[in-house]
Amino acid sequence: MDRTPDSELLIRYQQVTDQDAFAELVQRHCSLVWAAALRVSRDAEAARDVTQTVFCLLVRKAGQLPSGTIVAGWLHRTACLEALRQV
């Protein structure tokens, strides 16, 4: 298992479009995002949709996140907010 810090994976993704780095982020945090969305939405299908949306948002906003952002925290918060928006 790759133990490269999330912040470094995000930098690799945004600087050189390293798809493997992004895939590692998704693998590490997909369950976290889905569970957060499920707690808010109380619907497994909605949680799957939110999960996809959150990772799409990460793709779009990767370059805008401030240095030092805790990726797992950003993903969790974004999942909760997105689930609220969709409910």
BALOBA-1460 file (C-alpha; in Angstrom, 3 decimals):
// residues 87
<rec num="1" residu="m" x="0.000" y="0.000" z="0.000"/>
<rec num="2" residu="d" x="1.233" y="3.458" z="-0.921"/>
<rec num="3" residu="r" x="1.693" y="5.591" z="2.210"/>
<rec num="4" residu="t" x="2.428" y="8.793" z="0.340"/>
<rec num="5" residu="p" x="0.683" y="11.646" z="2.183"/>
<rec num="6" residu="d" x="-2.638" y="12.737" z="0.687"/>
<rec num="7" residu="s" x="-1.354" y="16.262" z="0.167"/>
<rec num="8" residu="e" x="1.543" y="14.977" z="-1.928"/>
<rec num="9" residu="l" x="-0.777" y="12.800" z="-4.017"/>
<rec num="10" residu="l" x="-2.988" y="15.806" z="-4.654"/>
<rec num="11" residu="i" x="0.017" y="17.896" z="-5.714"/>
<rec num="12" residu="r" x="1.188" y="15.133" z="-8.074"/>
<rec num="13" residu="y" x="-2.280" y="14.950" z="-9.573"/>
<rec num="14" residu="q" x="-2.623" y="18.679" z="-10.145"/>
<rec num="15" residu="q" x="0.943" y="19.310" z="-11.362"/>
<rec num="16" residu="v" x="1.413" y="16.424" z="-13.775"/>
<rec num="17" residu="t" x="-2.116" y="14.974" z="-14.013"/>
<rec num="18" residu="d" x="-0.907" y="11.796" z="-12.298"/>
<rec num="19" residu="q" x="-3.983" y="9.570" z="-12.624"/>
<rec num="20" residu="d" x="-2.455" y="6.941" z="-10.325"/>
<rec num="21" residu="a" x="-2.133" y="9.538" z="-7.566"/>
<rec num="22" residu="f" x="-5.784" y="10.486" z="-7.942"/>
<rec num="23" residu="a" x="-6.845" y="6.834" z="-8.023"/>
<rec num="24" residu="e" x="-4.996" y="6.304" z="-4.737"/>
<rec num="25" residu="l" x="-6.879" y="9.226" z="-3.163"/>
<rec num="26" residu="v" x="-10.186" y="7.769" z="-4.323"/>
<rec num="27" residu="q" x="-9.279" y="4.319" z="-3.027"/>
<rec num="28" residu="r" x="-8.256" y="5.707" z="0.362"/>
<rec num="29" residu="h" x="-11.265" y="7.929" z="0.896"/>
<rec num="30" residu="c" x="-14.203" y="6.545" z="-1.097"/>
<rec num="31" residu="s" x="-15.686" y="4.774" z="1.943"/>
<rec num="32" residu="l" x="-15.322" y="7.881" z="4.103"/>
<rec num="33" residu="v" x="-17.109" y="10.047" z="1.547"/>
<rec num="34" residu="w" x="-19.869" y="7.492" z="0.973"/>
<rec num="35" residu="a" x="-20.464" y="6.993" z="4.712"/>
<rec num="36" residu="a" x="-20.639" y="10.746" z="5.364"/>
<rec num="37" residu="a" x="-23.110" y="11.165" z="2.514"/>
<rec num="38" residu="l" x="-25.177" y="8.214" z="3.747"/>
<rec num="39" residu="r" x="-25.414" y="9.640" z="7.270"/>
<rec num="40" residu="v" x="-26.858" y="12.848" z="5.866"/>
<rec num="41" residu="s" x="-29.019" y="11.481" z="3.037"/>
<rec num="42" residu="r" x="-30.062" y="8.163" z="4.625"/>
<rec num="43" residu="d" x="-30.205" y="6.754" z="1.103"/>
<rec num="44" residu="a" x="-27.516" y="4.473" z="-0.352"/>
<rec num="45" residu="e" x="-28.184" y="5.483" z="-3.968"/>
<rec num="46" residu="a" x="-28.037" y="9.175" z="-3.087"/>
<rec num="47" residu="a" x="-24.802" y="8.547" z="-1.171"/>
<rec num="48" residu="r" x="-23.274" y="6.952" z="-4.286"/>
<rec num="49" residu="d" x="-24.277" y="9.978" z="-6.361"/>
<rec num="50" residu="v" x="-22.824" y="12.336" z="-3.765"/>
<rec num="51" residu="t" x="-19.595" y="10.334" z="-3.670"/>
<rec num="52" residu="q" x="-19.169" y="10.683" z="-7.413"/>
<rec num="53" residu="t" x="-19.953" y="14.389" z="-7.250"/>
<rec num="54" residu="v" x="-17.452" y="14.980" z="-4.445"/>
<rec num="55" residu="f" x="-14.588" y="13.370" z="-6.355"/>
<rec num="56" residu="c" x="-15.545" y="15.332" z="-9.481"/>
<rec num="57" residu="l" x="-15.391" y="18.483" z="-7.366"/>
<rec num="58" residu="l" x="-11.946" y="17.461" z="-6.132"/>
<rec num="59" residu="v" x="-10.780" y="17.135" z="-9.741"/>
<rec num="60" residu="r" x="-12.056" y="20.628" z="-10.530"/>
<rec num="61" residu="k" x="-10.861" y="22.306" z="-7.331"/>
<rec num="62" residu="a" x="-7.564" y="20.507" z="-6.678"/>
<rec num="63" residu="g" x="-5.534" y="23.501" z="-7.761"/>
<rec num="64" residu="q" x="-7.587" y="25.925" z="-5.659"/>
<rec num="65" residu="l" x="-7.247" y="24.165" z="-2.303"/>
<rec num="66" residu="p" x="-5.002" y="26.075" z="0.098"/>
<rec num="67" residu="s" x="-1.625" y="24.606" z="0.942"/>
<rec num="68" residu="g" x="-1.903" y="22.436" z="4.020"/>
<rec num="69" residu="t" x="-5.510" y="21.404" z="3.366"/>
<rec num="70" residu="i" x="-6.325" y="18.106" z="5.058"/>
<rec num="71" residu="v" x="-7.696" y="16.197" z="2.080"/>
<rec num="72" residu="a" x="-9.759" y="13.742" z="4.159"/>
<rec num="73" residu="g" x="-11.330" y="16.632" z="6.057"/>
<rec num="74" residu="w" x="-12.127" y="18.511" z="2.865"/>
<rec num="75" residu="l" x="-13.701" y="15.386" z="1.357"/>
<rec num="76" residu="h" x="-15.785" y="14.707" z="4.477"/>
<rec num="77" residu="r" x="-17.052" y="18.278" z="4.728"/>
<rec num="78" residu="t" x="-17.781" y="18.452" z="1.016"/>
<rec num="79" residu="a" x="-19.670" y="15.140" z="1.167"/>
<rec num="80" residu="c" x="-21.854" y="16.402" z="4.019"/>
<rec num="81" residu="l" x="-22.557" y="19.707" z="2.282"/>
<rec num="82" residu="e" x="-23.273" y="18.064" z="-1.062"/>
<rec num="83" residu="a" x="-25.604" y="15.503" z="0.562"/>
<rec num="84" residu="l" x="-27.478" y="18.328" z="2.283"/>
<rec num="85" residu="r" x="-27.753" y="20.149" z="-1.011"/>
<rec num="86" residu="q" x="-29.181" y="17.076" z="-2.749"/>
<rec num="87" residu="v" x="-31.650" y="16.181" z="0.013"/>
